[in-house]
Amino acid sequence: MEEIMTRLSRRMHGGQISMFKPTVAMDCGFATAHNVTWLRDNGYHYVVIRREDDSEEYRRYFEGNRDMFELVSSKKSIYGDTNNVYIRKERVNDELCRVLCHSEGKERKERAIAEKKRNTFPEAVAGLSASIKKGTIKNPEKIANKLQRIIGKHGRGAANYKATLETEGGKITGVSLERTKVEEEPLYGCYVIESTHADMSAEEVWKLYMTLTRVEGAFRSMKETLGMRPVYHQTADRSAAHLFVTVLAYHLLAIIENFMARQGDTRTWGTIRDVMSTLMRGTVTMRDDQDATYHIRLSGEPEEEHQDILDKLGVSALPERIVSKIESTL
């Protein structure tokens, strides 16, 4: 990060000393203690997501004092769910503040991911116990090995339990399971923003951090919509050219989205592209009785939705019809 910031400063100021320094926004992957300390020591303001384990100290606020949070955003997803975001500012000192955030949309997403990764260790042990009782597996050594494989496979999930082989008359009759540790439920949808802009309101700090979503959206557009990857080129020069064309295309994409946003239309490039893909410009080819070939290039008639986008982008007219004639050589 230090190298990146040095290069950025050199490009912005041409190597000259400047009083202006940008605010650095980082997600938790970059917001290491070393990087945050470097920013502070070098006079940069920052707004970062703190590591997830740091939010545990605010559990009492997230769980028991939700009425002290303010609603900062309320949007509906494409599935009809309401995604409310609640925030609360905690001032650490005169130069540092933290904003506690809870997002309902983020909570639903994290719960769904956790459900897919739910602990299936008890079910696996219950299956082994049922096999023992049915007599499907009888050899003590094989039973012990099977249990150890289950424990090894489930790792952290198995660490919260104690599995014991039940015996009767010198024979193994099943497996009992005892829970030895009860973990607290994760703070789904909760995160903590730390910033040196202690004078800003909670909403201002939150909005400043959310500018990162524009960067994430740009990379998502380049990777998915604009075909940045996969890169099939084998040489560095060709790969660099491929990336350059993608970045150039993104600038055009951003201009289109900005033009639409000024008109109050927040549709993304992907949506605009899908709508406009049905407005065609085609070529009709025909021959006359002298065997001359005519190529007629013309645009389709815009429908209402097409015209709405064209008007917002300031496109007054589509390309005119072009007719070309190729005389017969016979």
C-alpha positions as CSV (number, residue, x, y, z in Angstrom):
1,M,0.0,0.0,0.0
2,E,2.9,2.4,0.8
3,E,4.2,2.0,-2.7
4,I,0.7,2.5,-4.3
5,M,0.2,5.7,-2.2
6,T,3.6,7.0,-3.2
7,R,3.0,6.4,-6.9
8,L,-0.5,8.0,-6.6
9,S,0.9,11.1,-4.9
10,R,3.6,11.4,-7.6
11,R,1.0,11.2,-10.4
12,M,-1.4,13.7,-8.7
13,H,1.2,16.3,-7.8
14,G,4.0,15.7,-10.3
15,G,6.4,15.1,-7.4
16,Q,5.6,18.6,-5.9
17,I,4.6,19.1,-2.3
18,S,0.9,19.7,-1.9
19,M,-1.4,20.5,1.0
20,F,-4.1,18.3,-0.5
21,K,-4.2,14.6,0.5
22,P,-7.1,12.3,-0.4
23,T,-9.1,10.3,2.0
24,V,-8.3,6.7,1.7
25,A,-11.2,4.2,1.8
26,M,-10.3,0.5,2.3
27,D,-12.1,-2.7,3.1
28,C,-11.0,-5.1,5.8
29,G,-8.7,-7.0,3.5
30,F,-6.4,-3.9,3.2
31,A,-7.1,-2.3,6.6
32,T,-4.3,-4.1,8.5
33,A,-2.9,-2.4,11.6
34,H,0.3,-1.7,9.7
35,N,-1.5,0.1,6.8
36,V,-3.7,2.1,9.0
37,T,-0.8,3.2,11.1
38,W,1.1,4.2,8.0
39,L,-1.8,6.3,6.8
40,R,-2.1,8.1,10.2
41,D,1.7,8.7,10.4
42,N,1.8,10.2,6.9
43,G,-1.1,12.5,7.5
44,Y,-3.8,10.8,5.4
45,H,-7.4,10.7,6.4
46,Y,-9.0,7.3,6.1
47,V,-12.3,5.5,6.3
48,V,-12.0,1.7,6.7
49,I,-13.9,-1.4,7.8
50,R,-12.4,-2.8,11.0
51,R,-11.7,-6.6,11.2
52,E,-14.9,-8.6,12.0
53,D,-13.6,-9.8,15.4
54,D,-13.2,-6.1,16.5
55,S,-17.0,-5.7,16.2
56,E,-17.5,-8.1,19.1
57,E,-16.9,-5.2,21.6
58,Y,-20.0,-3.6,20.2
59,R,-22.2,-6.6,20.5
60,R,-24.3,-5.1,23.3
61,Y,-25.2,-2.2,21.0
62,F,-26.0,-4.4,18.0
63,E,-28.1,-6.8,20.0
64,G,-29.7,-4.6,22.7
65,N,-29.7,-1.0,21.7
66,R,-31.0,-1.0,18.2
67,D,-33.4,1.8,19.0
68,M,-30.3,4.1,19.4
69,F,-29.4,3.6,15.7
70,E,-30.7,5.9,12.9
71,L,-32.1,4.7,9.6
72,V,-29.7,6.0,6.8
73,S,-30.9,4.0,3.8
74,S,-34.0,2.1,2.8
75,K,-34.2,0.4,-0.6
76,K,-36.1,-2.5,-2.1
77,S,-34.2,-5.4,-3.8
78,I,-35.3,-7.0,-7.0
79,Y,-36.9,-9.7,-4.9
80,G,-39.1,-7.2,-3.1
81,D,-37.2,-7.3,0.2
82,T,-36.6,-4.1,2.1
83,N,-32.9,-3.4,2.7
84,N,-32.7,-1.0,5.6
85,V,-29.3,0.2,6.9
86,Y,-29.0,1.5,10.4
87,I,-26.0,3.4,11.8
88,R,-24.7,4.8,15.1
89,K,-21.6,6.9,15.7
90,E,-19.2,6.3,18.6
91,R,-16.5,8.9,19.1
92,V,-13.2,7.4,20.2
93,N,-11.3,10.7,20.7
94,D,-10.9,14.1,19.0
95,E,-9.2,12.5,15.9
96,L,-11.0,9.2,15.6
97,C,-14.6,7.9,15.4
98,R,-16.3,4.6,14.6
99,V,-19.7,4.1,13.0
100,L,-21.6,1.0,13.8
101,C,-23.7,-0.3,10.9
102,H,-26.3,-2.9,10.5
103,S,-27.6,-3.8,7.0
104,E,-30.7,-6.0,6.7
105,G,-29.7,-7.1,3.1
106,K,-26.2,-8.0,4.3
107,E,-27.7,-10.0,7.2
108,R,-29.9,-12.0,4.9
109,K,-27.0,-12.7,2.6
110,E,-24.6,-13.8,5.4
111,R,-27.3,-16.0,7.0
112,A,-27.9,-17.7,3.7
113,I,-24.1,-18.4,3.3
114,A,-23.9,-19.7,6.9
115,E,-26.9,-22.0,6.3
116,K,-25.1,-23.5,3.3
117,K,-22.0,-24.1,5.5
118,R,-24.0,-25.2,8.6
119,N,-22.5,-27.8,10.9
120,T,-23.4,-31.3,9.7
121,F,-21.2,-33.1,12.2
122,P,-24.1,-34.2,14.5
123,E,-25.9,-35.6,11.5
124,A,-22.8,-37.5,10.3
125,V,-22.3,-39.0,13.8
126,A,-26.0,-39.9,14.0
127,G,-25.7,-41.7,10.7
128,L,-22.7,-43.7,12.0
129,S,-24.6,-44.6,15.2
130,A,-27.6,-45.8,13.2
131,S,-25.3,-48.0,11.1
132,I,-23.8,-49.5,14.2
133,K,-27.3,-50.3,15.7
134,K,-28.4,-51.9,12.4
135,G,-25.3,-54.0,12.4
136,T,-24.1,-52.6,9.1
137,I,-20.7,-52.0,10.6
138,K,-19.5,-54.2,13.5
139,N,-15.7,-54.3,13.6
140,P,-14.5,-52.0,16.5
141,E,-11.4,-50.9,14.6
142,K,-13.4,-49.9,11.5
143,I,-15.9,-48.1,13.7
144,A,-13.2,-46.1,15.5
145,N,-11.5,-45.3,12.2
146,K,-14.8,-44.2,10.7
147,L,-15.5,-41.9,13.6
148,Q,-12.0,-40.3,13.4
149,R,-12.5,-39.7,9.7
150,I,-15.8,-37.9,10.4
151,I,-14.1,-35.8,13.1
152,G,-11.3,-34.9,10.8
153,K,-13.6,-34.0,7.9
154,H,-15.7,-31.6,10.0
155,G,-12.8,-29.8,11.7
156,R,-14.1,-26.7,13.6
157,G,-17.6,-28.1,13.7
158,A,-16.4,-31.2,15.5
159,A,-14.4,-29.2,18.0
160,N,-17.6,-28.1,19.8
161,Y,-18.5,-31.7,20.6
162,K,-17.3,-34.8,22.4
163,A,-18.0,-38.1,20.7
164,T,-18.0,-41.3,22.8
165,L,-18.4,-44.9,21.7
166,E,-21.2,-46.6,23.6
167,T,-20.6,-50.2,24.6
168,E,-22.7,-53.0,26.1
169,G,-21.5,-56.5,26.9
170,G,-18.1,-55.6,25.3
171,K,-19.7,-54.6,22.0
172,I,-20.1,-51.1,20.5
173,T,-23.8,-50.3,20.3
174,G,-23.7,-46.7,19.1
175,V,-22.1,-43.2,19.4
176,S,-23.1,-40.6,21.9
177,L,-22.5,-36.9,21.3
178,E,-22.1,-34.2,24.0
179,R,-21.8,-30.5,23.2
180,T,-18.9,-29.0,25.1
181,K,-19.0,-25.5,23.7
182,V,-21.8,-23.2,22.7
183,E,-20.7,-20.5,20.2
184,E,-22.4,-17.1,20.1
185,E,-24.3,-16.4,16.9
186,P,-22.2,-14.2,14.6
187,L,-23.2,-10.6,14.2
188,Y,-24.8,-11.1,10.8
189,G,-25.1,-7.9,8.8
190,C,-23.1,-5.9,11.3
191,Y,-19.8,-4.0,10.6
192,V,-17.8,-1.2,12.1
193,I,-16.4,1.7,10.1
194,E,-13.4,3.5,11.5
195,S,-12.4,7.0,10.3
196,T,-10.2,9.9,11.1
197,H,-13.0,12.3,10.1
198,A,-14.3,12.5,13.7
199,D,-16.0,15.8,12.9
200,M,-18.3,14.2,10.3
201,S,-21.7,12.9,11.1
202,A,-22.4,9.2,11.1
203,E,-24.2,9.5,7.7
204,E,-21.4,11.4,6.1
205,V,-18.8,8.8,7.2
206,W,-21.0,6.0,6.0
207,K,-21.6,7.6,2.6
208,L,-17.8,8.3,2.3
209,Y,-17.1,4.6,2.8
210,M,-19.9,3.5,0.4
211,T,-18.0,5.2,-2.4
212,L,-16.0,1.9,-2.5
213,T,-19.0,0.3,-4.0
214,R,-18.5,2.4,-7.1
215,V,-15.0,0.9,-7.4
216,E,-16.3,-2.6,-6.8
217,G,-19.0,-2.0,-9.4
218,A,-16.4,-0.9,-11.9
219,F,-14.3,-4.0,-11.5
220,R,-17.5,-6.2,-11.6
221,S,-18.5,-4.5,-14.9
222,M,-15.1,-5.0,-16.4
223,K,-14.8,-8.6,-15.4
224,E,-18.3,-9.6,-16.3
225,T,-20.0,-7.3,-18.8
226,L,-16.9,-6.0,-20.7
227,G,-15.0,-9.3,-20.9
228,M,-11.8,-8.4,-19.1
229,R,-11.3,-12.0,-18.3
230,P,-10.4,-14.6,-19.3
231,V,-7.3,-13.3,-21.0
232,Y,-6.2,-15.7,-23.8
233,H,-3.2,-13.7,-25.0
234,Q,0.3,-15.1,-24.3
235,T,2.5,-12.0,-24.5
236,A,2.7,-9.1,-22.1
237,D,2.1,-6.5,-24.8
238,R,-1.1,-8.2,-26.1
239,S,-2.4,-8.7,-22.5
240,A,-1.8,-5.0,-21.8
241,A,-3.6,-4.0,-24.9
242,H,-6.5,-6.3,-24.0
243,L,-6.7,-4.6,-20.5
244,F,-6.4,-1.1,-22.1
245,V,-9.4,-1.7,-24.4
246,T,-11.4,-3.0,-21.4
247,V,-10.6,0.1,-19.4
248,L,-11.4,2.3,-22.4
249,A,-14.7,0.6,-22.8
250,Y,-15.5,1.1,-19.1
251,H,-15.0,4.9,-19.5
252,L,-17.7,4.8,-22.2
253,L,-19.9,2.7,-20.0
254,A,-19.5,5.2,-17.1
255,I,-20.3,8.1,-19.3
256,I,-23.5,6.4,-20.4
257,E,-24.5,5.6,-16.8
258,N,-23.8,9.2,-15.7
259,F,-25.9,10.6,-18.6
260,M,-28.7,8.4,-17.5
261,A,-28.3,9.3,-13.8
262,R,-28.6,13.0,-14.6
263,Q,-32.0,12.2,-16.0
264,G,-33.0,10.3,-12.8
265,D,-32.6,6.9,-14.4
266,T,-30.4,4.6,-12.3
267,R,-30.4,1.6,-14.7
268,T,-27.0,-0.1,-15.0
269,W,-25.2,-0.6,-18.3
270,G,-26.2,-4.3,-18.3
271,T,-29.9,-3.4,-18.2
272,I,-29.5,-0.7,-20.8
273,R,-27.6,-3.0,-23.1
274,D,-30.3,-5.7,-22.8
275,V,-33.0,-3.2,-23.7
276,M,-31.1,-1.7,-26.6
277,S,-30.0,-5.1,-28.0
278,T,-33.5,-5.4,-29.6
279,L,-33.0,-2.2,-31.7
280,M,-31.1,-3.5,-34.7
281,R,-29.3,-2.0,-37.7
282,G,-29.2,-4.5,-40.5
283,T,-28.2,-4.8,-44.2
284,V,-30.6,-5.9,-46.9
285,T,-29.0,-7.3,-50.1
286,M,-30.7,-7.7,-53.4
287,R,-30.1,-7.9,-57.2
288,D,-31.8,-6.3,-60.1
289,D,-32.5,-7.7,-63.6
290,Q,-29.0,-6.3,-64.7
291,D,-27.4,-8.5,-62.1
292,A,-26.2,-5.5,-60.1
293,T,-26.1,-6.0,-56.3
294,Y,-27.6,-3.5,-53.9
295,H,-26.7,-3.2,-50.2
296,I,-29.2,-1.3,-48.1
297,R,-28.0,-0.5,-44.6
298,L,-30.9,0.8,-42.3
299,S,-31.9,1.0,-38.7
300,G,-35.0,-0.5,-37.0
301,E,-37.8,1.6,-35.7
302,P,-37.2,2.5,-32.0
303,E,-39.9,1.3,-29.6
304,E,-41.0,3.4,-26.7
305,E,-38.4,2.1,-24.3
306,H,-35.7,2.4,-26.9
307,Q,-36.7,6.0,-27.5
308,D,-36.7,6.8,-23.8
309,I,-33.1,5.8,-23.5
310,L,-32.0,7.6,-26.7
311,D,-33.6,10.8,-25.5
312,K,-31.9,10.6,-22.1
313,L,-28.6,10.0,-23.8
314,G,-29.2,13.0,-26.1
315,V,-29.3,10.9,-29.3
316,S,-31.5,13.0,-31.6
317,A,-31.5,10.6,-34.6
318,L,-30.3,7.2,-35.6
319,P,-27.9,6.7,-38.6
320,E,-29.5,7.3,-41.9
321,R,-30.2,4.7,-44.5
322,I,-27.2,3.9,-46.7
323,V,-27.6,2.4,-50.2
324,S,-24.6,1.1,-52.1
325,K,-24.6,-0.5,-55.6
326,I,-22.1,-2.9,-57.1
327,E,-22.3,-3.3,-60.9
328,S,-22.1,-6.8,-62.4
329,T,-18.7,-7.7,-63.9
330,L,-20.3,-10.1,-66.4
